[in-house]
Amino acid sequence: MKIYVLAFYLVIACFSIQAQGPMSTGPAGTSEEAEWQKINLGGGVVYEGYLLHGNFNGDGTMIYQDSSMYSGEWKDGSRNGTGTMNWKSGSVYQGKWKEDLMQGRGTMRWKNGNLFVGHFENNKPSGKGTMIYADGSKHAGLFTNGVPNGKGKSKTVDGVVEKGVWVSGVKQ
């Protein structure tokens, strides 16, 4: 049975790869057609995805000079919508983007093992979220510019729980 399921997924994958070509609708549901293209931008940078009016629009993948890779939605040449960024360092962000910035709900795992699930603004955890640190401790609550700021709850690796208000990462 497992072989049949695997074969089914392989067939589906082959059909989706061959389905590249003009989109019936353009980005954001417009009636314009975007073309699927692979473009070498020089310096080891390659984009493969939809283009409309000379800009990256719709689904696409960019491989950067340092081998970092973004795969997801584009609008007018910028990362916009849902996408995943894999940095060469090993850090990974999966979530919402707006004008090339991590903006909105997302998940970030840094190369040091820290994990944040929540809201991002200007590439940093900001708003409601949970940070699980590499040592196993965690903080759930409000964040500003990547640090606890506002009401929250922290738990150490030893199980000690603190509730309260944090200002710039420091419990008051």
C-alpha positions in Angstrom: 0.0 0.0 0.0 2.8 2.4 0.9 4.3 1.9 -2.6 1.0 2.8 -4.3 0.7 6.0 -2.1 4.3 7.0 -3.0 3.7 6.3 -6.7 0.5 8.5 -6.5 2.4 11.4 -5.0 5.2 11.1 -7.6 2.7 11.2 -10.4 1.1 14.3 -8.9 4.5 15.9 -8.5 5.4 15.3 -12.1 2.1 16.8 -13.3 2.6 19.9 -11.2 6.2 20.4 -12.5 5.0 20.1 -16.1 2.2 22.6 -15.4 4.6 25.5 -15.6 3.7 28.1 -18.3 1.3 31.0 -18.5 -0.9 31.5 -15.5 -4.6 31.8 -16.3 -4.7 34.6 -13.8 -2.0 36.9 -12.6 -1.0 37.8 -9.1 -3.7 38.7 -6.6 -6.3 37.3 -8.9 -5.8 39.8 -11.7 -6.8 38.8 -15.2 -3.4 39.5 -16.5 -1.2 36.6 -17.5 2.2 36.0 -15.8 4.9 33.9 -17.5 6.9 31.2 -15.7 10.6 31.9 -16.3 14.0 31.0 -15.0 16.4 33.9 -14.9 20.1 34.1 -14.0 20.5 37.5 -12.4 24.3 37.2 -12.2 26.6 36.7 -9.3 25.1 33.3 -8.6 21.6 34.7 -8.0 18.8 32.7 -9.8 15.1 33.4 -9.9 12.6 30.8 -11.1 8.9 31.7 -11.1 6.2 34.0 -12.5 7.0 37.4 -14.0 4.5 40.1 -14.9 5.5 43.4 -16.4 9.2 42.5 -15.8 8.7 42.0 -12.0 8.6 38.8 -9.9 4.9 38.3 -9.3 3.1 35.2 -8.0 4.9 32.1 -6.8 8.6 31.9 -7.3 12.0 30.8 -5.8 15.1 32.9 -5.5 18.5 31.4 -4.8 20.9 34.0 -3.5 24.7 34.3 -4.0 25.4 32.7 -0.6 23.0 29.7 -1.3 20.3 31.1 0.9 16.8 30.5 -0.7 13.4 32.1 -0.6 10.4 30.2 -1.9 7.0 31.7 -1.9 4.8 34.6 -3.1 6.1 37.8 -4.8 4.5 41.0 -5.7 6.0 43.7 -7.9 9.5 42.3 -7.3 9.3 42.0 -3.5 8.6 39.1 -1.2 4.9 39.5 -0.4 2.5 37.0 1.0 3.4 33.6 2.4 6.9 32.2 2.0 9.9 30.4 3.4 13.4 31.8 3.7 16.3 29.4 4.4 19.5 31.2 5.2 22.9 29.6 4.6 23.5 29.9 8.3 20.8 27.4 9.0 18.1 29.9 10.2 14.6 29.4 8.7 11.6 31.7 8.6 8.2 30.5 7.4 5.3 32.9 7.4 4.0 36.2 6.1 6.1 38.8 4.2 5.3 42.4 3.1 7.6 44.4 0.9 10.6 42.1 1.6 10.1 42.2 5.4 9.0 39.4 7.7 5.6 41.0 8.6 2.7 39.2 10.2 2.3 35.7 11.6 5.3 33.4 11.2 7.8 30.9 12.7 11.5 31.6 13.0 14.1 29.0 14.0 17.6 30.6 14.4 20.8 28.7 13.9 21.4 28.8 17.7 18.2 26.7 18.3 15.9 29.5 19.5 12.4 29.2 18.1 9.7 32.0 17.9 6.1 31.5 16.9 4.0 34.6 16.6 3.8 38.0 15.1 6.7 39.8 13.3 7.2 43.4 12.4 10.2 44.7 10.4 11.9 41.3 10.5 11.7 41.0 14.3 9.3 39.3 16.8 6.9 42.0 17.7 3.4 41.6 19.2 2.0 38.4 20.7 4.1 35.2 20.5 6.1 32.5 22.2 9.9 32.2 22.2 11.4 28.8 23.1 15.1 29.2 23.8 17.7 26.6 22.9 18.2 25.8 26.6 14.5 24.8 26.9 13.3 27.9 28.7 10.4 29.8 27.2 8.6 33.1 27.3 5.0 33.7 26.1 3.6 37.1 25.8 4.2 40.4 24.1 7.4 41.2 22.3 8.9 44.4 20.8 12.0 44.3 18.5 12.7 40.7 19.4 12.6 41.0 23.2 9.8 40.5 25.8 8.1 43.8 26.3 4.7 43.9 28.1 2.6 41.2 29.8 4.0 37.7 29.7 4.9 34.5 31.3 8.3 32.8 31.5 9.3 29.3 32.4 12.9 28.3 33.2 14.4 24.9 32.4 14.0 24.1 36.1 10.3 24.7 35.9 10.2 28.1 37.7 7.3 30.2 36.3 7.2 34.0 36.4 4.3 36.1 35.4 4.3 39.8 35.0 5.4 42.7 32.9 8.7 43.0 31.0 10.3 46.2 29.7 13.0 45.8 27.1 13.5 42.1 28.1 13.7 42.8 31.8 11.0 41.7 34.3 9.7 44.5 36.4 
